[in-house]
Amino acid sequence: MNFLPEGIDRYCSDHSSPEPALLAELAAETHASIAEPRMLSGHLQGRFLSMLSKLARPHLALEIGTYTGYGTLCLAEGLAPDGSIHTIDVHAPVAAVADRYFRRSGLHERIHQHVAPAQEVIPGIEGAFDLVFIDADKSNYPRYLELVIDRLVPGGLIIADNVLWSGKVLQDKAALDTDTRGLMTYAEKVAKDPRLESVLLPLRDGLLVSRRK
């Protein structure tokens, strides 16, 4: 869901840096042939992710939830010269689509793709994270926070997508489904954690950006 009026959203896109041609092609293929294309980060959010990555210049980045790799490529734009990104997803068919575009991007050797549950993969990745992007199964967001928070460098970023969940986070708690409850728990944990400073942006379906103090 997009919380901005369509015209305002289009104005924001029109006055942001243009979408790179490879990403535009990936977006078109995703919308044409992949289930649930709304999961794609898209132009405006993608340029925001790219901007954050370019500011952070991560040596080691982590993405939980690859989908077709649009967000991965945006984050990879800002990697430090020696930087790399690990991206995790359990869905092999979409991982294959992502791999094709990673290879075409010229960044393939710096993108480490894992097709396995994130809770199994993350402990095996060596090093401290400079940037983490969480965009996977919503009920597990609190668990993903636990897995990465102690490995985040001072000044490092955790970015969580879909935290407004089409407005479901405003429902009566008795009516919440598992995903909505997971997202609300994540937001509450982040807000109360003294190690983090955070801002929740109504960009697309809600983007919660947290910085390790």
C-alpha positions as CSV (number, residue, x, y, z in Angstrom):
1,M,0.0,0.0,0.0
2,N,1.1,3.5,-0.7
3,F,0.0,6.1,1.9
4,L,0.7,9.1,-0.4
5,P,-1.9,10.3,-2.9
6,E,-1.0,9.0,-6.4
7,G,-0.2,12.5,-7.7
8,I,2.1,13.3,-4.8
9,D,3.9,10.0,-5.1
10,R,4.4,10.6,-8.9
11,Y,5.7,14.1,-8.2
12,C,8.2,12.6,-5.7
13,S,9.4,10.1,-8.2
14,D,9.6,12.7,-11.0
15,H,11.8,14.9,-8.8
16,S,14.1,12.1,-7.6
17,S,17.1,10.6,-9.4
18,P,16.0,8.5,-12.4
19,E,15.6,4.8,-12.1
20,P,18.6,3.0,-13.6
21,A,17.8,1.2,-16.9
22,L,18.6,-2.3,-15.5
23,L,16.3,-1.8,-12.5
24,A,13.6,-0.5,-14.8
25,E,13.9,-3.7,-16.8
26,L,13.9,-5.8,-13.6
27,A,10.8,-4.0,-12.4
28,A,9.0,-4.6,-15.7
29,E,9.8,-8.3,-15.7
30,T,8.7,-8.6,-12.1
31,H,5.4,-7.0,-12.8
32,A,4.9,-9.1,-15.9
33,S,5.8,-12.5,-14.7
34,I,6.3,-12.8,-10.9
35,A,3.7,-13.3,-8.3
36,E,3.0,-10.4,-5.9
37,P,4.9,-7.7,-7.7
38,R,3.9,-5.1,-5.1
39,M,6.7,-6.7,-3.0
40,L,9.2,-4.9,-5.3
41,S,10.9,-1.9,-3.7
42,G,10.3,0.2,-6.8
43,H,11.8,3.5,-8.1
44,L,11.2,5.9,-5.1
45,Q,12.0,3.5,-2.3
46,G,14.9,2.1,-4.3
47,R,16.5,5.5,-4.7
48,F,16.1,6.0,-1.0
49,L,17.7,2.7,-0.2
50,S,20.5,3.6,-2.6
51,M,21.0,7.0,-0.9
52,L,21.2,5.5,2.5
53,S,23.7,2.9,1.4
54,K,25.8,5.6,-0.3
55,L,25.8,7.6,2.9
56,A,26.7,4.5,5.1
57,R,29.3,3.1,2.6
58,P,28.9,-0.4,4.1
59,H,31.7,-2.9,4.1
60,L,29.3,-5.6,5.1
61,A,25.6,-5.3,4.3
62,L,22.8,-7.8,4.9
63,E,19.4,-8.1,3.2
64,I,16.8,-10.5,4.6
65,G,14.3,-11.0,1.8
66,T,15.8,-10.9,-1.8
67,Y,12.6,-11.3,-3.9
68,T,13.8,-10.5,-7.4
69,G,16.8,-8.5,-6.3
70,Y,15.7,-4.9,-6.9
71,G,16.5,-3.7,-3.4
72,T,19.7,-5.7,-3.4
73,L,21.0,-3.9,-6.4
74,C,20.0,-0.5,-4.9
75,L,21.9,-1.3,-1.7
76,A,24.9,-2.6,-3.6
77,E,25.3,0.8,-5.3
78,G,26.6,2.3,-2.1
79,L,29.0,-0.5,-1.0
80,A,32.5,0.6,0.1
81,P,35.2,-0.4,-2.4
82,D,35.9,-3.6,-0.5
83,G,32.3,-4.0,0.5
84,S,29.9,-6.9,-0.1
85,I,26.2,-7.7,0.6
86,H,24.7,-11.0,1.7
87,T,21.1,-11.4,0.6
88,I,18.8,-14.2,1.8
89,D,15.5,-15.7,0.5
90,V,13.9,-19.1,0.6
91,H,12.2,-19.0,-2.8
92,A,14.4,-20.5,-5.4
93,P,12.4,-19.4,-8.5
94,V,12.7,-15.7,-7.7
95,A,16.3,-16.2,-6.5
96,A,17.1,-17.3,-10.1
97,V,15.6,-14.1,-11.5
98,A,17.6,-12.1,-9.1
99,D,20.8,-13.9,-10.0
100,R,20.4,-13.1,-13.7
101,Y,20.2,-9.4,-12.9
102,F,23.1,-9.6,-10.4
103,R,25.3,-11.0,-13.1
104,R,24.3,-8.3,-15.6
105,S,24.9,-5.5,-13.0
106,G,28.7,-6.0,-12.8
107,L,28.3,-6.4,-9.0
108,H,27.8,-10.2,-9.0
109,E,31.1,-11.0,-7.3
110,R,30.2,-8.7,-4.4
111,I,26.6,-10.1,-3.9
112,H,26.4,-13.3,-1.9
113,Q,23.1,-14.9,-2.5
114,H,21.7,-17.5,-0.1
115,V,18.6,-19.6,-0.7
116,A,17.8,-20.9,2.8
117,P,16.0,-19.7,6.0
118,A,17.6,-16.5,7.3
119,Q,17.7,-17.8,10.8
120,E,20.1,-20.5,9.6
121,V,22.2,-18.3,7.4
122,I,22.8,-15.2,9.5
123,P,24.9,-16.9,12.3
124,G,27.2,-18.3,9.6
125,I,28.1,-14.9,8.1
126,E,31.3,-13.6,9.5
127,G,31.9,-10.0,10.5
128,A,29.9,-7.0,11.8
129,F,27.1,-5.4,9.8
130,D,27.2,-1.8,8.7
131,L,23.7,-2.0,7.1
132,V,20.8,-4.4,7.4
133,F,17.6,-4.4,5.3
134,I,14.7,-6.5,6.6
135,D,12.0,-7.2,4.1
136,A,11.0,-10.9,4.6
137,D,8.3,-12.8,6.6
138,K,6.8,-10.2,8.9
139,S,6.1,-12.4,11.9
140,N,9.9,-13.0,12.3
141,Y,11.0,-9.4,12.3
142,P,11.6,-9.4,16.1
143,R,13.7,-12.5,15.7
144,Y,15.7,-10.9,12.9
145,L,16.3,-7.9,15.1
146,E,17.7,-10.2,17.8
147,L,20.0,-11.9,15.3
148,V,21.6,-8.7,14.0
149,I,21.5,-6.0,16.7
150,D,24.6,-7.1,18.6
151,R,26.5,-7.4,15.4
152,L,25.7,-3.9,14.1
153,V,28.6,-1.4,14.2
154,P,28.1,1.9,15.9
155,G,26.5,4.2,13.4
156,G,25.2,1.2,11.5
157,L,21.7,1.1,10.0
158,I,18.8,-1.3,10.3
159,I,16.1,-0.6,7.7
160,A,12.7,-2.5,8.0
161,D,10.1,-2.4,5.3
162,N,6.3,-2.8,5.4
163,V,6.1,-1.6,9.0
164,L,2.7,0.1,8.4
165,W,1.3,-3.0,6.7
166,S,-1.5,-1.3,4.8
167,G,-2.6,0.4,8.0
168,K,-3.3,-2.9,9.8
169,V,-1.0,-1.7,12.7
170,L,-3.8,0.6,13.8
171,Q,-6.3,-2.3,14.2
172,D,-7.6,-3.4,17.6
173,K,-5.0,-5.7,19.1
174,A,-7.6,-8.5,19.5
175,A,-8.0,-8.6,15.7
176,L,-4.3,-8.7,14.8
177,D,-3.0,-11.5,12.6
178,T,0.5,-13.0,13.1
179,D,2.2,-10.8,10.6
180,T,0.7,-7.6,11.9
181,R,1.6,-8.6,15.5
182,G,5.2,-9.3,14.4
183,L,5.5,-5.9,12.8
184,M,4.1,-4.1,15.8
185,T,6.3,-6.0,18.2
186,Y,9.3,-5.1,16.0
187,A,8.4,-1.4,16.0
188,E,7.9,-1.4,19.8
189,K,11.2,-3.2,20.4
190,V,13.1,-0.7,18.2
191,A,11.4,2.3,19.8
192,K,12.3,1.1,23.3
193,D,15.9,-0.1,22.6
194,P,18.3,2.5,24.1
195,R,21.0,1.4,21.7
196,L,19.0,2.7,18.7
197,E,17.6,6.0,17.4
198,S,14.8,5.6,14.8
199,V,12.5,7.3,12.4
200,L,9.4,5.7,10.8
201,L,8.7,7.1,7.3
202,P,5.4,6.7,5.5
203,L,7.3,5.8,2.3
204,R,5.2,3.2,0.4
205,D,4.1,0.7,3.1
206,G,6.3,2.2,5.9
207,L,10.0,2.2,6.2
208,L,11.5,2.2,9.7
209,V,15.2,3.3,9.8
210,S,17.2,2.7,13.0
211,R,20.8,3.8,13.7
212,R,23.0,2.1,16.2
213,K,24.3,4.8,18.7
